[in-house]
């Protein structure tokens, strides 16, 4: 036991209180035994190798948790495999987070992983409050010393910490808000978990404008300032402001339920006539807002924009234009093929779109290569008519779609949503909304009038282009690749499926975008396969909530 620590036996546990620190730590007798984590179980004078033994795991975890609970940041850090990074983080647990007492109770080790619970007291400005949470640590073999050590990562201190975040207790950076949907219904993280990052971002940006006053909070703060504070504990409550969003609680509930069944999925719903965002949902729900911040190849959903480019360049004149759909096509030495190498004989443009024929969208645009615009035409169309690549001011931070200039085989890949094109569910929901509305309305989650921000604008779709694109998407939804997914959606509807290949990933990402009535949505399911199989049902469930 460390010098200066007072020890008392309380029932079946040791209570360890470091002198003059005010921290405490529990260690279960039989589960955790004292020691220095030196790996002596493997034999003196011989550097241990192989995975840590159960005895080493219990001993190292016990010593680390005891040192941490006792406020001995340096001692705890030396029991990790990265003391340089661990020590300032563990020191900040008291100095920055304001933890004045911590009682840490280890659970039963699960292999090399040791779960534990923390009962802490957080104090700031004369205010104190209890804070309880669970985390875990993993014991590994040190590469140079052979000692059993705690594998250090910030998540050991708290499961939501990362390398770019830290714990901090202070006056809140923004007043709390009560966010409500378009009908005045209260939106909470508890009821709508996916809105957690969105509500945090809205609070950070509009807390003062909403009329609130700040309190004192323990938060997860971004060390690079790129993300809003994530509140964990309120020590002194401020006054809540009220913020009206464009969200719709019914559509949001449907979106949350739709993505829940998948390991990784995102969906966004938009009102085409206004651009108002009605729902944002992610699985997992409590982390990165992939639906609005992600950036991945959108696969064949991008053929909506490619079709607009073909119409704009006069390569096709309408849904009845004849195109080719061979099983394969070659562009500058690279061969592209349709799914399972299917082919169509003399199809119309509408039939080719409905079946998602890759080769039609490559072969038909070859004439652009002779005009020396094959690598720029798609990006020009995306910006001019769909607002993609412009600076979207949605009300929270979001990632705009990117259609960079291309060359060589990458150009052909871009026409079918591969190459260096990146989109997210927000971007592709907007594409469908633009087609349905006949013109781009920049997506927003709070009215621009709230802060007089400038929104992106694009040229309306020419009437014949809008009519053709709606005809193409209607065909996909009624008899094409989107038919099965959209069968349960009533009314005038349109859709486009997509499957995007990802390097090192055995199964393609599943993409789907569509509209029905005055509601558009898009979804992506990681490693979900064909667009209609996974992402399609997600979008259909959201569209049925209208």
N, C-alpha and C positions, 0 to 999 in steps of 0.2 A: 504494500500500500504506500502511496506517495507520502513524502514527508509533509507534515503540517495538516494532513487530512484527519478529521474526526470520524470515527466509525462507530455505529451502533447497530445492534441486531434487533430488527423489528419483525416479529413473527418469523416468516420464512425468507426474509430478504435482508440484504445488507443495505443500510442507508448511509451513503457517503456524502459528506458535506465538507467542501474545501474551506479551509480557514480564511475568513475575510472576504469570501467571494459571494456567498449566498446561493450557490448552486447545489443541487442534490442529484444523486443518481441511484437507481435501483439495479441490483444485480441478483438474479435468481440463483440460490444455492443449488449446485448440481448441474445447472445449465451453463453458467459462466464461472470459470475459475481464474484466480489471479495469475499473473505472469507478465513477462516482458515482450511477448510476441517474437522471441528469438528463434523459434522453431527447434527447440532443444529436443523435441520428441524424435527427431530424425537422427540423433547421435551427435555427441560433442566432437568438434574438430572436423566435421564433415559437412560440406554445404548441402543442405537439403534440396531435393529435386522433386518434381512431380506435383500433383495437386496437394493443397494443404490437407492435413488430416482433420478429422472431426475435433480432436483435442485442440489443434492449432486454431481452428476456426472459432471455437468457443472462447479460447484464451485471448486471441487477438481482438475479436469483437468486444469482449468484455472489457479489456483494457482501454480500447478506443472510446467506448461509450462512457466509461467511468471518467476518463480524462476530459472528454467533451462536457459531460454533465457537471464536472467539477470546475469548469471555467479554465482548464489548462489547455489552451489552444495549441501552444507549441508542443506539448507532450502528445496530444491527440494527433497532430499533424505528422509527427515522427513515426506514428504507427500506420501511416498511409504510404502508398507508392508514389505520391506526388506532394511532398511536404511543402514545396515552394508555393504551390497554388492553394493547398489546403489551409495553411496557417492563417493567411489574411481573411479567408472566408469564415473560418471558425472564430477568429477574433471579432469579425464584424457581426457575428451572431449576438454578441453582447453589446458592442459599441455602436453599431448601426441599427440593428433590429430592436435593441432595447430589452433583450431577454435578461431579466434579473434573477430568475430561478428556473431551473430545468430538471425535471425528474424523468429519466429515460428508462423505460422498461423493455428489456429484450424479450423476444418470443423464442420459440423453438427453431433452431437452424433448419433450413431446407437445403441440404447440400451445403454449398459454400455461401448461400445467401442467408442472412440473419435479419428477420423483420424486427421492428421495434416501434414502440409508441412514445411520444413525447408529451408530457404535461408541463407547460411552461407558463411563466408569468411575464407579461410584457409591460414595461413601464415607460412613460414619457410625459413630461410636463406635469408631474404630480398625479397622473392618471395611470391606473394599473388594471389589467384584465387578464383572465386565464385564456390560454391558447392550447388546444390539444390537436394532435395530428399523428399520422402513421407514416413511416418510411422504412427503408431497408438498406443494408450494405452487403457487399460481397467481399469475401476474403480470397486473395490470390497469393501466389508465390512470387516474391520479389525477384526480378530478373538478375540482379547483380549480387545481392546478399543471400538469396535463398530463404529469407525470412518470410513468414506469413504476414501479410500486410492488407490493410483495407484498400480496396480498389477505389481511389478517390474520384469523385465526380460531385458537382454541386448538388445533385439530386439526393445525395446522402443526407444533407442537412434538411432539405424539404423536397418532396417529389416533383414539385413544379419548377424548381430552379434549373437553369441551364448555364452554359459558359458565359452568356451575355446578360444574365440577370443577377440580381442580388436582393437580399432582404433589407428593408429600411422602414423605420418607424419615425414619423414626423408629421407636421401639419400636412394634410392632404394636398396634393398638387392641384386638385380641382374639386369643386363642391360635388356632393352626391346628386344624382338625378333620379327622378321617376320617369322612365321612358314609357310612352303609350303608343299604341298603334293608331292607324288613321281614324278608328272609331272611338278612341279614348280608352281602350282596354290596356291595362297595365302589362308591360312586358318584363319578365324577370328571368334571371339566369336559371333559377330553380325549375321554372315551368318550361322554359325554352333554352336548353343548355347550349345550343349552337350560337345563341346570341351573346354569350359571355364576352368574347373578344370585341364584338361590335358595340355592345353597351359600354365596355370600358373605353373604347375609342371615342364614342359619342360623349361620354362624360368628360374625358380629357379635353375635348375640343369645344364643347358647348355647355359645360357645367355652369360657368359664370353667366353666359347668355340666357340660360334657363332660369336664372334668378336664385340659385342656391348659395349657401356659404359653406366653406370648407371646415372639416373637423380634424381629428388626429387619427391616423391609421397606420397599421402595419401592412406593407404592400410588397409585392414582387416588382422591383423597378428594373427597367432596362438600362444597362450600363452604357449603351451606345445611343440612348435617347430615341430609338426608332419605334419603340412600342409603348403604349400607354401603361401606366401603373395598373397592376392587378391587385385589388384589395383582398387581404386575407382576414383582417381583424380590425374592428372599429373600437378605438379606445374612448374617443369623445366624438359623438355624432355631430355632424354639421346640419344645416338646413337644406332639405332636398329641393331642387328646382324641378320643374315639369317640362319635359321635352316631347313634342309630338313628332313622330316619325311617319314615314310612308308605309311602314310594314302593315301587314294584315294578319292578325292573330290566327285566323282560321287557316290561311294558306301556310303560315309558319308552322302550325301544328302538323299539317299534312307533310310538309317538307322534312320536319324532324323525324316523323314516323317512317318516311320513305327511305332515308339514308341509314336508319338504325340497324338494318339487317346486314349491312356490309362492314367489312373491316376498315376500308378507306373509301369514302364517297363524299361528293359535294353536289349541291343543287342550288340554283338561284331562280327566283320567279320575278317577272317584271310586267308592269301594265303597259302594253305597247303604245296606247294613245297618249301617255304622259311620260313614260320612262321611269315611273316610280317603282322602286324595288319593294316587292311585297313579301319576300321571304329569302332568307339566307340560312342554309343548313349544312353542317359538316359532320362526318364521322371519321375520326374521333371528334367529339364536340367541344372539348375544353382546351384545345391547343391552337395551332396555327389556323387562321381563317383562309383555308385553301380556296374556298369558293370565290373569294374576291382578290386574293393575293397570289394564288398559284400561277404557274406558267408551264404548260405542257403542249405537246403536239396534239391538235384536235382531231386528227384523222379526217374521215370523209365528211364530217359536219362542215368542214371548210369549203366543200363543193358548192355550198350556197353562194359564197363570195366568188368562187371561180366561175360559177354559172353567170353571175352578174358581170364579171370581167369579159366573158365570151360574148355576151349580149352587147356590152358596151363597145367591144372591138369589132362587132359585125361578123364574128365567126359563126354565130347561129342567130336566127331571127325570131324564134319563138319556140314554144313547146313542141310544135310539129316538125321542126327542122330535122332533117335526116343526118345522123352521125354514124360513126363506126364504133364497134365494140368488139375488137378481137380479143383473144385470150391473153395475149401479151403485146407489149409495145416497147421499142427500144429508143432511148433518148441519150445521145452522146455516149454510147457504149454500155449503158446500164439498162437492164431489162426490168420492166414493171409488169405486174400481172394482176388479173382480177382474182377475187376469192375463189379458190379451187379451180382457177383457170377457166371459169365459165366464159362464154361468148354469146353475143346476140347478133342475129342476122338483120341488117338494115333497120335498126331501131330508130325511133324518134328521140329527140333530146329528152322529152319527158320520160319515156320508157327507160332510157339509159340512166337518168337521175334516180328514178324510182328503184332500179335494181342496184344502184351505186356502182356503176361500171367505171373502174379506175382508168382503163385505157381510153375511154371516150374523152376524159378530161385532160389527157396528155396529148393524144394524137390530134385532137381538134385544134389545139393551140400551137402546134408546131409552126404555122405561118408567122407567128409573132417573133420567132427567132430571126427570121429574115428582116424584120423591121427593127431589130436590135432593142426590143422592149420586153422580151420574154421574161427577163429577170426583175422588171420593175412594174409591169402592168398590174399584177395582182395586188401589190402593196398600194398602188395608186387608187385602185378600185376600193380597197378596204378602207382607206382614209377618206376618200371623196364621198362615198355613199353610206358607209357603215360606222364612221367615226373611230375606226380601229387605229391605234397608234397615236391618237390625240391625247391631250392631257385631261383625263376625266376627273372632275371634281365632284365625287359622289357624296361627300360629306364626311367620309372616313377614308383612310388610306386604302387604295385599291390599285391593282396592277392592270395596266392597259394592254390590250392585245398587240402582238408584234408580228409584222409581216416584213422582214428585212429584204433588201435587194439580194438576189441570188444569181448563181451562174452554174453552168454545166448541169449534171444530173440532178443537182439539188433543186434546180428550177422546176423540173418535172415533179419531183417529190413534193414541192410546195403546193402544186395544184391540187393534190389530194391530201393536204393537211399534214404533211410530214416535213422533213428537212429542219430548218431553223425557226419555223413558225411556232409561236407559243400563245396559248389562250387559256382562259379559265372559264368556269361555269357562268360567271357574270358576263364575260365577253360574248359567249355563244348564245346566252339567253337574249342579249341585246341584238344579235344578228337576226334571230327569229322575230323579235319584236319589231325590228326595222322592216322586215318583209311584210309582216302583218299590217303595220301602220302605213306603209308606203314611204316612210322616211324615218331617219334616225332621231331619237329623243335620248339625250344622254341620261343614263341611269343615275338616280339620286335616292338617297335614303333619308334625307331631311331636305325641306324646301330650300332652294338657293337664296330665297329672300331672307332666310335666317341670318346669313352673314354676307349677303351681297356678293357671293362668289361667282366667278365667270364659269359658265359651263361650255363644254365642247359642242360645236355645231357642224353639221355636214349637209351636203346637197341632197334634196329629196330624190328618191328614186324616180327616174322617168316612168311615166304611166305604163308604157308597154313592158318595161323591165319589171316593175312591181307585179303586174298581172302575170307575167311568165313565171317569175319566182314563186308566186303563190300557187300557180298551177303545178309546178314541179314538186313543191312541198306537199300539196294536197295529194298528188299521185303517190308519193312515198308513204303518206299516212294511210291511204285507203287501199292500195294494192301492192305497194312496194315493200322495202325492207323494214319500214316502220309500222306496217299494218297490224301485226300481232300486238305490239305494245300499245298502239293507239286505238285498238278495237273498243275499249271500254270508255273512250272519250267521245262525247257527242258533239254535234254541231259542226260548223265549218272549221276544219282543222288542217294543220300542216306539220310536217316533221322531216327530220333528216338524221340518219344513223351515222355512226363513225366508230372505227376501230383503229387505235393508234399504237404502232409498234414502239417499244422502248428497249434500248440496248440493255442486254443482261436480264431482261424480264421475259420469262417463257410465254406468258399470256398477255395479249394486247390489253390496253386500257379501253374500257367501254365508254363511248360518248353518245349523247342523244340530245337533240334540241327540237323544240316544237312549239306550237301555239294552238289555242282554241278560244274563240271569243276574244275578249280583251285581256288575255293572259298568255304570256310566253314563259317558257322555262328551258333550262339546260342543265344537264347532269353529267358527271364523269365518275366512273367507278374504277378504281385502280385494279388492274389485272382482272377486269370483269368480262373480257372476251368481246363478242360481237355487240354492237351498239344496242340492238333491240333486245338483247338477252338480260342485261343488268341495268344500264342507265335508262333504257326505254321505260320499264315499269316505274322507275323513280319519277321521271317526268310526267308520266300518265297519272300517277297518284296525285301529284301537285296540281295538274290541270283540272282534275275532277273536283278540286276544292273550290273552284271559282263560283 
